[in-house]
């Protein structure tokens, strides 16, 4: 009992003693260069250049503009990237040789930066994307392998897209007094009194927020099956139709280690029991000042992609339900319910006037308040 009391007191002291931490790092006015990008050996390259800012600074990202960016081969070849947006440099003209090594060369703010020369990394195709019901939800798995046993280190990015719908197609809308902006009553959305399906079916997107890594280095065969995404039970993602697109990248051992440190620093810190932040050192350096840190890792690898669709009817017992209240409102009282969106007529008098209408909360009636009604090009 004494040991338990002592542990509780220690935890109470640790939780209660909070002081503002001032890192012992002198902040420069310009900040350190940060490089993030993707370089394909056959066409596309996109690089984002920015500058670090102090932890206490609430400003938005500081982009690095007007830089000169070049991909250089050890055979003397050069491939420039052009600035297409603030801090963004792109090219669709890369045609790299697998037998040549390349580096990234940047001139920015009067200084020169260069990466190590790296080889072109081929990437194996994604074998399949599978799913299984687990822990009252759904877990999505990536399945891949390299028949040549040359990859061993992988990174993935995910893009989820799902279709969802309102509780019912809306036939009515509020009439508004243009002078006072007050609700006067209701009217039909379309002259032919048909439903407005533009606010009935919508789509939502979500990109991976974590660094997704995997390695088969400890296996005898370069084969991987890993869970990448978990969808909680009864999520709206599987209300109608769900799709996930997975992008796969091949990594070197050095890049894998770099991203592992970045993952720990960004995702696994926050309490006294978590790993402490580690020094993040990539393969890019400042040629003008060897003491200046540079954040980023340059690599060249083909990107492989695969997409699957999952219908709600294919998932037994999912039973997604959007909780919405409904009400029958007298038309003359519509102004007292501004948070309730009209759906359809409930009562009509002998003169064809709507005296009562059904209604529900606006997010339940107008799907564009939770997504977009623009159908994705890849959607069936």
Buried (B, 14 or more C-beta within 10 A) or exposed (E): EEEEEEEEEEEEEEEEEEEEEEEEEEBEEBBBBBBEBBBBBEEBBBBBBBBBBEEEEEEEEBBBBEBEBBBBBEEEEEBEBEBEEEBBBBBEEBEBEEEBBBBBBBBBBEBBBBBBBBBBBBBBEBBEBEBEBEEEBBBBBBBBBBEEEEBBBBBBBBBBBBBBBBBBBBBBBBBEEEEEEEBBBBEBBEEEEEBBBBBBBBBBEEEBEEBBBBBBEEEEEBBBBBEBBEBEBBBBBBBBBBBBBBBBBBBBEBBBBBBBBBBBBEEEEEEEEEEEEEEBBBBBBBEEEEEBBBBBBBBBBBBBEBEBBBEBEEBEEBEBEBEEEEBEBBBEEBEEBEEBBBBBBBEEEEEEEBEBBBBBBBBBBBBBBBBEBEEEEEEE
